[in-house]
Amino acid sequence: MLENYKNLATVGYQLFKPSLISWLEQEESRTVQRGDFQASEGKVQLKAKELALQQDVLGEPTSSGIQMIGSH
């Protein structure tokens, strides 16, 4: 809804700004200020960092991300 409003405003369509749009913009601003990651790309980047840390601690992970320990 917020994106649709922004697109219409960009092409010059004059609309009144409903209170819901104002609220969504404020929430979006707060999310950016807090640094929350809501996009799936952000989650993927965090998961990649987590796996890299596990690899540093545990050694080379398998394709499933689980360290296989052999018994001799």
PyMOL Python script that loads the backbone (N, CA, C, O; Angstrom):
from pymol import cmd

cmd.read_pdbstr("""\
ATOM      1  N   MET A   1       0.820  -1.187   0.000  1.00  0.00           N
ATOM      2  CA  MET A   1       0.000   0.000   0.000  1.00  0.00           C
ATOM      3  C   MET A   1       0.869   1.258   0.000  1.00  0.00           C
ATOM      4  O   MET A   1       0.614   2.207  -0.742  1.00  0.00           O
ATOM      5  N   LEU A   2       1.894   1.244   0.844  1.00  0.00           N
ATOM      6  CA  LEU A   2       2.800   2.389   0.909  1.00  0.00           C
ATOM      7  C   LEU A   2       3.526   2.566  -0.421  1.00  0.00           C
ATOM      8  O   LEU A   2       3.693   3.687  -0.901  1.00  0.00           O
ATOM      9  N   GLU A   3       3.956   1.455  -1.010  1.00  0.00           N
ATOM     10  CA  GLU A   3       4.657   1.518  -2.294  1.00  0.00           C
ATOM     11  C   GLU A   3       3.735   2.060  -3.388  1.00  0.00           C
ATOM     12  O   GLU A   3       4.166   2.868  -4.210  1.00  0.00           O
ATOM     13  N   ASN A   4       2.491   1.631  -3.407  1.00  0.00           N
ATOM     14  CA  ASN A   4       1.531   2.139  -4.393  1.00  0.00           C
ATOM     15  C   ASN A   4       1.343   3.644  -4.247  1.00  0.00           C
ATOM     16  O   ASN A   4       1.312   4.368  -5.242  1.00  0.00           O
ATOM     17  N   TYR A   5       1.219   4.110  -3.018  1.00  0.00           N
ATOM     18  CA  TYR A   5       1.061   5.539  -2.769  1.00  0.00           C
ATOM     19  C   TYR A   5       2.281   6.305  -3.283  1.00  0.00           C
ATOM     20  O   TYR A   5       2.144   7.337  -3.940  1.00  0.00           O
ATOM     21  N   LYS A   6       3.477   5.788  -2.976  1.00  0.00           N
ATOM     22  CA  LYS A   6       4.706   6.453  -3.419  1.00  0.00           C
ATOM     23  C   LYS A   6       4.791   6.489  -4.939  1.00  0.00           C
ATOM     24  O   LYS A   6       5.209   7.495  -5.512  1.00  0.00           O
ATOM     25  N   ASN A   7       4.397   5.395  -5.602  1.00  0.00           N
ATOM     26  CA  ASN A   7       4.432   5.356  -7.066  1.00  0.00           C
ATOM     27  C   ASN A   7       3.489   6.382  -7.670  1.00  0.00           C
ATOM     28  O   ASN A   7       3.858   7.075  -8.618  1.00  0.00           O
ATOM     29  N   LEU A   8       2.283   6.492  -7.141  1.00  0.00           N
ATOM     30  CA  LEU A   8       1.335   7.483  -7.644  1.00  0.00           C
ATOM     31  C   LEU A   8       1.834   8.902  -7.392  1.00  0.00           C
ATOM     32  O   LEU A   8       1.687   9.770  -8.253  1.00  0.00           O
ATOM     33  N   ALA A   9       2.411   9.144  -6.242  1.00  0.00           N
ATOM     34  CA  ALA A   9       2.942  10.474  -5.930  1.00  0.00           C
ATOM     35  C   ALA A   9       4.109  10.815  -6.848  1.00  0.00           C
ATOM     36  O   ALA A   9       4.281  11.974  -7.224  1.00  0.00           O
ATOM     37  N   THR A  10       4.913   9.818  -7.213  1.00  0.00           N
ATOM     38  CA  THR A  10       6.067  10.037  -8.087  1.00  0.00           C
ATOM     39  C   THR A  10       5.642  10.510  -9.470  1.00  0.00           C
ATOM     40  O   THR A  10       6.297  11.371 -10.057  1.00  0.00           O
ATOM     41  N   VAL A  11       4.554   9.959  -9.999  1.00  0.00           N
ATOM     42  CA  VAL A  11       4.099  10.359 -11.330  1.00  0.00           C
ATOM     43  C   VAL A  11       3.228  11.610 -11.296  1.00  0.00           C
ATOM     44  O   VAL A  11       2.696  12.029 -12.324  1.00  0.00           O
ATOM     45  N   GLY A  12       3.084  12.199 -10.123  1.00  0.00           N
ATOM     46  CA  GLY A  12       2.407  13.478 -10.021  1.00  0.00           C
ATOM     47  C   GLY A  12       0.933  13.409  -9.688  1.00  0.00           C
ATOM     48  O   GLY A  12       0.253  14.436  -9.701  1.00  0.00           O
ATOM     49  N   TYR A  13       0.428  12.248  -9.396  1.00  0.00           N
ATOM     50  CA  TYR A  13      -0.977  12.121  -9.022  1.00  0.00           C
ATOM     51  C   TYR A  13      -1.145  12.629  -7.601  1.00  0.00           C
ATOM     52  O   TYR A  13      -0.576  12.072  -6.662  1.00  0.00           O
ATOM     53  N   GLN A  14      -1.931  13.692  -7.446  1.00  0.00           N
ATOM     54  CA  GLN A  14      -2.101  14.313  -6.135  1.00  0.00           C
ATOM     55  C   GLN A  14      -3.182  13.589  -5.337  1.00  0.00           C
ATOM     56  O   GLN A  14      -4.341  13.524  -5.746  1.00  0.00           O
ATOM     57  N   LEU A  15      -2.787  13.063  -4.224  1.00  0.00           N
ATOM     58  CA  LEU A  15      -3.703  12.358  -3.335  1.00  0.00           C
ATOM     59  C   LEU A  15      -3.622  12.976  -1.952  1.00  0.00           C
ATOM     60  O   LEU A  15      -2.601  13.553  -1.577  1.00  0.00           O
ATOM     61  N   PHE A  16      -4.689  12.855  -1.205  1.00  0.00           N
ATOM     62  CA  PHE A  16      -4.565  13.193   0.201  1.00  0.00           C
ATOM     63  C   PHE A  16      -3.833  12.033   0.862  1.00  0.00           C
ATOM     64  O   PHE A  16      -3.907  10.898   0.391  1.00  0.00           O
ATOM     65  N   LYS A  17      -3.141  12.309   1.929  1.00  0.00           N
ATOM     66  CA  LYS A  17      -2.346  11.285   2.603  1.00  0.00           C
ATOM     67  C   LYS A  17      -3.149  10.712   3.766  1.00  0.00           C
ATOM     68  O   LYS A  17      -3.319  11.367   4.794  1.00  0.00           O
ATOM     69  N   PRO A  18      -3.641   9.487   3.598  1.00  0.00           N
ATOM     70  CA  PRO A  18      -4.384   8.871   4.703  1.00  0.00           C
ATOM     71  C   PRO A  18      -3.491   8.653   5.918  1.00  0.00           C
ATOM     72  O   PRO A  18      -2.272   8.532   5.794  1.00  0.00           O
ATOM     73  N   SER A  19      -4.103   8.604   7.072  1.00  0.00           N
ATOM     74  CA  SER A  19      -3.327   8.423   8.300  1.00  0.00           C
ATOM     75  C   SER A  19      -2.580   7.095   8.296  1.00  0.00           C
ATOM     76  O   SER A  19      -1.513   6.988   8.901  1.00  0.00           O
ATOM     77  N   LEU A  20      -3.125   6.079   7.621  1.00  0.00           N
ATOM     78  CA  LEU A  20      -2.447   4.792   7.542  1.00  0.00           C
ATOM     79  C   LEU A  20      -1.123   4.920   6.797  1.00  0.00           C
ATOM     80  O   LEU A  20      -0.128   4.312   7.194  1.00  0.00           O
ATOM     81  N   ILE A  21      -1.101   5.704   5.724  1.00  0.00           N
ATOM     82  CA  ILE A  21       0.141   5.914   4.970  1.00  0.00           C
ATOM     83  C   ILE A  21       1.168   6.614   5.852  1.00  0.00           C
ATOM     84  O   ILE A  21       2.336   6.225   5.867  1.00  0.00           O
ATOM     85  N   SER A  22       0.751   7.629   6.577  1.00  0.00           N
ATOM     86  CA  SER A  22       1.670   8.332   7.479  1.00  0.00           C
ATOM     87  C   SER A  22       2.234   7.383   8.522  1.00  0.00           C
ATOM     88  O   SER A  22       3.426   7.420   8.825  1.00  0.00           O
ATOM     89  N   TRP A  23       1.378   6.535   9.070  1.00  0.00           N
ATOM     90  CA  TRP A  23       1.818   5.575  10.081  1.00  0.00           C
ATOM     91  C   TRP A  23       2.820   4.592   9.483  1.00  0.00           C
ATOM     92  O   TRP A  23       3.833   4.288  10.112  1.00  0.00           O
ATOM     93  N   LEU A  24       2.550   4.087   8.269  1.00  0.00           N
ATOM     94  CA  LEU A  24       3.470   3.148   7.619  1.00  0.00           C
ATOM     95  C   LEU A  24       4.831   3.792   7.360  1.00  0.00           C
ATOM     96  O   LEU A  24       5.866   3.151   7.543  1.00  0.00           O
ATOM     97  N   GLU A  25       4.832   5.049   6.940  1.00  0.00           N
ATOM     98  CA  GLU A  25       6.094   5.750   6.711  1.00  0.00           C
ATOM     99  C   GLU A  25       6.879   5.905   8.008  1.00  0.00           C
ATOM    100  O   GLU A  25       8.100   5.755   8.010  1.00  0.00           O
ATOM    101  N   GLN A  26       6.199   6.200   9.103  1.00  0.00           N
ATOM    102  CA  GLN A  26       6.877   6.333  10.392  1.00  0.00           C
ATOM    103  C   GLN A  26       7.464   4.999  10.829  1.00  0.00           C
ATOM    104  O   GLN A  26       8.592   4.951  11.321  1.00  0.00           O
ATOM    105  N   GLU A  27       6.721   3.926  10.656  1.00  0.00           N
ATOM    106  CA  GLU A  27       7.217   2.595  11.016  1.00  0.00           C
ATOM    107  C   GLU A  27       8.426   2.222  10.168  1.00  0.00           C
ATOM    108  O   GLU A  27       9.393   1.655  10.676  1.00  0.00           O
ATOM    109  N   GLU A  28       8.374   2.540   8.881  1.00  0.00           N
ATOM    110  CA  GLU A  28       9.489   2.264   7.982  1.00  0.00           C
ATOM    111  C   GLU A  28      10.731   3.030   8.437  1.00  0.00           C
ATOM    112  O   GLU A  28      11.838   2.492   8.428  1.00  0.00           O
ATOM    113  N   SER A  29      10.540   4.281   8.831  1.00  0.00           N
ATOM    114  CA  SER A  29      11.644   5.101   9.308  1.00  0.00           C
ATOM    115  C   SER A  29      12.240   4.532  10.590  1.00  0.00           C
ATOM    116  O   SER A  29      13.461   4.481  10.737  1.00  0.00           O
ATOM    117  N   ARG A  30      11.392   4.106  11.514  1.00  0.00           N
ATOM    118  CA  ARG A  30      11.877   3.525  12.771  1.00  0.00           C
ATOM    119  C   ARG A  30      12.635   2.230  12.528  1.00  0.00           C
ATOM    120  O   ARG A  30      13.646   1.971  13.182  1.00  0.00           O
ATOM    121  N   THR A  31      12.162   1.421  11.602  1.00  0.00           N
ATOM    122  CA  THR A  31      12.824   0.157  11.285  1.00  0.00           C
ATOM    123  C   THR A  31      14.224   0.420  10.751  1.00  0.00           C
ATOM    124  O   THR A  31      15.172  -0.269  11.128  1.00  0.00           O
ATOM    125  N   VAL A  32      14.360   1.403   9.882  1.00  0.00           N
ATOM    126  CA  VAL A  32      15.670   1.742   9.322  1.00  0.00           C
ATOM    127  C   VAL A  32      16.586   2.278  10.415  1.00  0.00           C
ATOM    128  O   VAL A  32      17.770   1.944  10.443  1.00  0.00           O
ATOM    129  N   GLN A  33      16.060   3.102  11.311  1.00  0.00           N
ATOM    130  CA  GLN A  33      16.871   3.669  12.381  1.00  0.00           C
ATOM    131  C   GLN A  33      17.362   2.601  13.345  1.00  0.00           C
ATOM    132  O   GLN A  33      18.480   2.692  13.852  1.00  0.00           O
ATOM    133  N   ARG A  34      16.534   1.583  13.606  1.00  0.00           N
ATOM    134  CA  ARG A  34      16.935   0.500  14.505  1.00  0.00           C
ATOM    135  C   ARG A  34      17.905  -0.451  13.822  1.00  0.00           C
ATOM    136  O   ARG A  34      18.643  -1.170  14.496  1.00  0.00           O
ATOM    137  N   GLY A  35      17.913  -0.463  12.513  1.00  0.00           N
ATOM    138  CA  GLY A  35      18.784  -1.376  11.789  1.00  0.00           C
ATOM    139  C   GLY A  35      18.219  -2.780  11.689  1.00  0.00           C
ATOM    140  O   GLY A  35      18.973  -3.734  11.495  1.00  0.00           O
ATOM    141  N   ASP A  36      16.902  -2.928  11.818  1.00  0.00           N
ATOM    142  CA  ASP A  36      16.279  -4.243  11.690  1.00  0.00           C
ATOM    143  C   ASP A  36      16.412  -4.734  10.253  1.00  0.00           C
ATOM    144  O   ASP A  36      16.352  -3.948   9.307  1.00  0.00           O
ATOM    145  N   PHE A  37      16.590  -6.024  10.107  1.00  0.00           N
ATOM    146  CA  PHE A  37      16.640  -6.618   8.779  1.00  0.00           C
ATOM    147  C   PHE A  37      15.327  -7.351   8.557  1.00  0.00           C
ATOM    148  O   PHE A  37      15.071  -8.383   9.176  1.00  0.00           O
ATOM    149  N   GLN A  38      14.499  -6.816   7.673  1.00  0.00           N
ATOM    150  CA  GLN A  38      13.233  -7.472   7.387  1.00  0.00           C
ATOM    151  C   GLN A  38      13.255  -8.147   6.025  1.00  0.00           C
ATOM    152  O   GLN A  38      12.467  -9.059   5.778  1.00  0.00           O
ATOM    153  N   ALA A  39      14.118  -7.728   5.165  1.00  0.00           N
ATOM    154  CA  ALA A  39      14.171  -8.310   3.826  1.00  0.00           C
ATOM    155  C   ALA A  39      14.844  -9.670   3.864  1.00  0.00           C
ATOM    156  O   ALA A  39      15.709  -9.925   4.701  1.00  0.00           O
ATOM    157  N   SER A  40      14.446 -10.522   2.966  1.00  0.00           N
ATOM    158  CA  SER A  40      15.038 -11.858   2.935  1.00  0.00           C
ATOM    159  C   SER A  40      16.527 -11.777   2.620  1.00  0.00           C
ATOM    160  O   SER A  40      17.296 -12.620   3.082  1.00  0.00           O
ATOM    161  N   GLU A  41      16.949 -10.782   1.843  1.00  0.00           N
ATOM    162  CA  GLU A  41      18.369 -10.626   1.535  1.00  0.00           C
ATOM    163  C   GLU A  41      19.175 -10.404   2.806  1.00  0.00           C
ATOM    164  O   GLU A  41      20.263 -10.959   2.961  1.00  0.00           O
ATOM    165  N   GLY A  42      18.645  -9.598   3.711  1.00  0.00           N
ATOM    166  CA  GLY A  42      19.328  -9.365   4.984  1.00  0.00           C
ATOM    167  C   GLY A  42      19.443 -10.632   5.794  1.00  0.00           C
ATOM    168  O   GLY A  42      20.469 -10.872   6.430  1.00  0.00           O
ATOM    169  N   LYS A  43      18.396 -11.453   5.780  1.00  0.00           N
ATOM    170  CA  LYS A  43      18.425 -12.715   6.503  1.00  0.00           C
ATOM    171  C   LYS A  43      19.464 -13.650   5.906  1.00  0.00           C
ATOM    172  O   LYS A  43      20.162 -14.356   6.634  1.00  0.00           O
ATOM    173  N   VAL A  44      19.566 -13.656   4.584  1.00  0.00           N
ATOM    174  CA  VAL A  44      20.556 -14.506   3.917  1.00  0.00           C
ATOM    175  C   VAL A  44      21.960 -14.063   4.288  1.00  0.00           C
ATOM    176  O   VAL A  44      22.827 -14.900   4.540  1.00  0.00           O
ATOM    177  N   GLN A  45      22.194 -12.753   4.326  1.00  0.00           N
ATOM    178  CA  GLN A  45      23.514 -12.249   4.689  1.00  0.00           C
ATOM    179  C   GLN A  45      23.855 -12.618   6.125  1.00  0.00           C
ATOM    180  O   GLN A  45      24.988 -13.006   6.411  1.00  0.00           O
ATOM    181  N   LEU A  46      22.892 -12.503   7.030  1.00  0.00           N
ATOM    182  CA  LEU A  46      23.141 -12.873   8.418  1.00  0.00           C
ATOM    183  C   LEU A  46      23.412 -14.369   8.535  1.00  0.00           C
ATOM    184  O   LEU A  46      24.291 -14.777   9.293  1.00  0.00           O
ATOM    185  N   LYS A  47      22.675 -15.186   7.799  1.00  0.00           N
ATOM    186  CA  LYS A  47      22.873 -16.632   7.827  1.00  0.00           C
ATOM    187  C   LYS A  47      24.264 -16.970   7.292  1.00  0.00           C
ATOM    188  O   LYS A  47      24.930 -17.850   7.837  1.00  0.00           O
ATOM    189  N   ALA A  48      24.712 -16.293   6.243  1.00  0.00           N
ATOM    190  CA  ALA A  48      26.040 -16.535   5.687  1.00  0.00           C
ATOM    191  C   ALA A  48      27.121 -16.191   6.712  1.00  0.00           C
ATOM    192  O   ALA A  48      28.109 -16.915   6.838  1.00  0.00           O
ATOM    193  N   LYS A  49      26.939 -15.095   7.442  1.00  0.00           N
ATOM    194  CA  LYS A  49      27.905 -14.723   8.480  1.00  0.00           C
ATOM    195  C   LYS A  49      27.924 -15.764   9.590  1.00  0.00           C
ATOM    196  O   LYS A  49      28.987 -16.122  10.098  1.00  0.00           O
ATOM    197  N   GLU A  50      26.740 -16.249   9.963  1.00  0.00           N
ATOM    198  CA  GLU A  50      26.640 -17.260  11.012  1.00  0.00           C
ATOM    199  C   GLU A  50      27.363 -18.539  10.587  1.00  0.00           C
ATOM    200  O   GLU A  50      28.097 -19.130  11.379  1.00  0.00           O
ATOM    201  N   LEU A  51      27.158 -18.960   9.349  1.00  0.00           N
ATOM    202  CA  LEU A  51      27.825 -20.162   8.853  1.00  0.00           C
ATOM    203  C   LEU A  51      29.339 -19.965   8.786  1.00  0.00           C
ATOM    204  O   LEU A  51      30.102 -20.890   9.067  1.00  0.00           O
ATOM    205  N   ALA A  52      29.770 -18.759   8.413  1.00  0.00           N
ATOM    206  CA  ALA A  52      31.204 -18.479   8.360  1.00  0.00           C
ATOM    207  C   ALA A  52      31.813 -18.562   9.754  1.00  0.00           C
ATOM    208  O   ALA A  52      32.917 -19.081   9.916  1.00  0.00           O
ATOM    209  N   LEU A  53      31.104 -18.055  10.762  1.00  0.00           N
ATOM    210  CA  LEU A  53      31.598 -18.139  12.135  1.00  0.00           C
ATOM    211  C   LEU A  53      31.663 -19.586  12.599  1.00  0.00           C
ATOM    212  O   LEU A  53      32.621 -19.982  13.263  1.00  0.00           O
ATOM    213  N   GLN A  54      30.653 -20.377  12.255  1.00  0.00           N
ATOM    214  CA  GLN A  54      30.661 -21.790  12.622  1.00  0.00           C
ATOM    215  C   GLN A  54      31.836 -22.505  11.964  1.00  0.00           C
ATOM    216  O   GLN A  54      32.479 -23.357  12.576  1.00  0.00           O
ATOM    217  N   GLN A  55      32.104 -22.153  10.726  1.00  0.00           N
ATOM    218  CA  GLN A  55      33.209 -22.781  10.005  1.00  0.00           C
ATOM    219  C   GLN A  55      34.533 -22.443  10.674  1.00  0.00           C
ATOM    220  O   GLN A  55      35.401 -23.307  10.799  1.00  0.00           O
ATOM    221  N   ASP A  56      34.698 -21.193  11.106  1.00  0.00           N
ATOM    222  CA  ASP A  56      35.930 -20.791  11.779  1.00  0.00           C
ATOM    223  C   ASP A  56      36.126 -21.557  13.087  1.00  0.00           C
ATOM    224  O   ASP A  56      37.249 -21.921  13.436  1.00  0.00           O
ATOM    225  N   VAL A  57      35.036 -21.799  13.804  1.00  0.00           N
ATOM    226  CA  VAL A  57      35.120 -22.462  15.100  1.00  0.00           C
ATOM    227  C   VAL A  57      35.238 -23.972  14.956  1.00  0.00           C
ATOM    228  O   VAL A  57      36.059 -24.601  15.624  1.00  0.00           O
ATOM    229  N   LEU A  58      34.424 -24.550  14.090  1.00  0.00           N
ATOM    230  CA  LEU A  58      34.330 -26.001  13.999  1.00  0.00           C
ATOM    231  C   LEU A  58      35.188 -26.628  12.903  1.00  0.00           C
ATOM    232  O   LEU A  58      35.416 -27.837  12.918  1.00  0.00           O
ATOM    233  N   GLY A  59      35.648 -25.856  11.987  1.00  0.00           N
ATOM    234  CA  GLY A  59      36.360 -26.422  10.852  1.00  0.00           C
ATOM    235  C   GLY A  59      35.460 -26.427   9.637  1.00  0.00           C
ATOM    236  O   GLY A  59      34.481 -25.681   9.594  1.00  0.00           O
ATOM    237  N   GLU A  60      35.761 -27.233   8.669  1.00  0.00           N
ATOM    238  CA  GLU A  60      35.016 -27.274   7.411  1.00  0.00           C
ATOM    239  C   GLU A  60      33.665 -27.969   7.595  1.00  0.00           C
ATOM    240  O   GLU A  60      33.633 -29.138   7.979  1.00  0.00           O
ATOM    241  N   PRO A  61      32.541 -27.277   7.329  1.00  0.00           N
ATOM    242  CA  PRO A  61      31.232 -27.913   7.469  1.00  0.00           C
ATOM    243  C   PRO A  61      30.898 -28.770   6.249  1.00  0.00           C
ATOM    244  O   PRO A  61      31.481 -28.592   5.180  1.00  0.00           O
ATOM    245  N   THR A  62      29.972 -29.687   6.414  1.00  0.00           N
ATOM    246  CA  THR A  62      29.487 -30.471   5.285  1.00  0.00           C
ATOM    247  C   THR A  62      28.479 -29.639   4.518  1.00  0.00           C
ATOM    248  O   THR A  62      28.201 -28.500   4.893  1.00  0.00           O
ATOM    249  N   SER A  63      27.925 -30.194   3.443  1.00  0.00           N
ATOM    250  CA  SER A  63      26.957 -29.451   2.642  1.00  0.00           C
ATOM    251  C   SER A  63      25.707 -29.102   3.446  1.00  0.00           C
ATOM    252  O   SER A  63      25.039 -28.114   3.140  1.00  0.00           O
ATOM    253  N   SER A  64      25.382 -29.886   4.459  1.00  0.00           N
ATOM    254  CA  SER A  64      24.215 -29.584   5.294  1.00  0.00           C
ATOM    255  C   SER A  64      24.558 -28.607   6.411  1.00  0.00           C
ATOM    256  O   SER A  64      23.678 -28.201   7.170  1.00  0.00           O
ATOM    257  N   GLY A  65      25.821 -28.227   6.518  1.00  0.00           N
ATOM    258  CA  GLY A  65      26.238 -27.297   7.560  1.00  0.00           C
ATOM    259  C   GLY A  65      26.556 -27.991   8.869  1.00  0.00           C
ATOM    260  O   GLY A  65      26.778 -27.321   9.878  1.00  0.00           O
ATOM    261  N   ILE A  66      26.583 -29.350   8.880  1.00  0.00           N
ATOM    262  CA  ILE A  66      26.844 -30.103  10.107  1.00  0.00           C
ATOM    263  C   ILE A  66      28.244 -30.689  10.039  1.00  0.00           C
ATOM    264  O   ILE A  66      28.610 -31.336   9.058  1.00  0.00           O
ATOM    265  N   GLN A  67      29.006 -30.463  11.063  1.00  0.00           N
ATOM    266  CA  GLN A  67      30.366 -30.991  11.150  1.00  0.00           C
ATOM    267  C   GLN A  67      30.307 -32.491  11.415  1.00  0.00           C
ATOM    268  O   GLN A  67      29.657 -32.936  12.361  1.00  0.00           O
ATOM    269  N   MET A  68      30.979 -33.254  10.587  1.00  0.00           N
ATOM    270  CA  MET A  68      31.032 -34.701  10.777  1.00  0.00           C
ATOM    271  C   MET A  68      32.300 -35.033  11.555  1.00  0.00           C
ATOM    272  O   MET A  68      33.398 -34.650  11.151  1.00  0.00           O
ATOM    273  N   ILE A  69      32.149 -35.738  12.660  1.00  0.00           N
ATOM    274  CA  ILE A  69      33.286 -36.124  13.486  1.00  0.00           C
ATOM    275  C   ILE A  69      33.443 -37.631  13.363  1.00  0.00           C
ATOM    276  O   ILE A  69      32.528 -38.395  13.673  1.00  0.00           O
ATOM    277  N   GLY A  70      34.614 -38.042  12.908  1.00  0.00           N
ATOM    278  CA  GLY A  70      34.848 -39.475  12.727  1.00  0.00           C
ATOM    279  C   GLY A  70      35.416 -40.101  13.985  1.00  0.00           C
ATOM    280  O   GLY A  70      36.143 -39.451  14.736  1.00  0.00           O
ATOM    281  N   SER A  71      35.084 -41.368  14.217  1.00  0.00           N
ATOM    282  CA  SER A  71      35.660 -42.095  15.352  1.00  0.00           C
ATOM    283  C   SER A  71      36.692 -43.068  14.809  1.00  0.00           C
ATOM    284  O   SER A  71      36.420 -43.800  13.858  1.00  0.00           O
ATOM    285  N   HIS A  72      37.865 -43.079  15.403  1.00  0.00           N
ATOM    286  CA  HIS A  72      38.954 -43.934  14.902  1.00  0.00           C
ATOM    287  C   HIS A  72      39.168 -45.096  15.789  1.00  0.00           C
ATOM    288  O   HIS A  72      40.042 -45.922  15.525  1.00  0.00           O
TER     289      HIS A  72
END
""", "prot")
cmd.dss("prot")
cmd.show_as("cartoon", "prot")
cmd.util.cbc("prot")
cmd.orient("prot")
